[in-house]
């Protein structure tokens, strides 16, 4: 996927509010976005920190939260991915690539 563009830009919500790419109007703010204007591709990165027993539920909740945003971006002819990064509150971690 990263081979599609050579102009990747990482935007994160560290010192200030994340500015979402100018694709659609939204109030949703993933923790980070990786954007290539050249290839019309972006990856929304969402950090999830649940109890380890609740990882699956937290993962599904984030998928539902961002489902409409991903669909709107696809309607604007963007290739999109939601990449949740799950880190249990006691240190266990998993990642899942959600492709829709």
Secondary structure, DSSP 8 states (H G I E B T S, - for coil): -GGG-S--EEEE-SSS-----TTS--S---SEEEEETTTTEEEEEEEE---GGGHHHHHHHHHHHHHHHHHHHHHTT-EEEEEEEEE-TTS-EEEEEE--
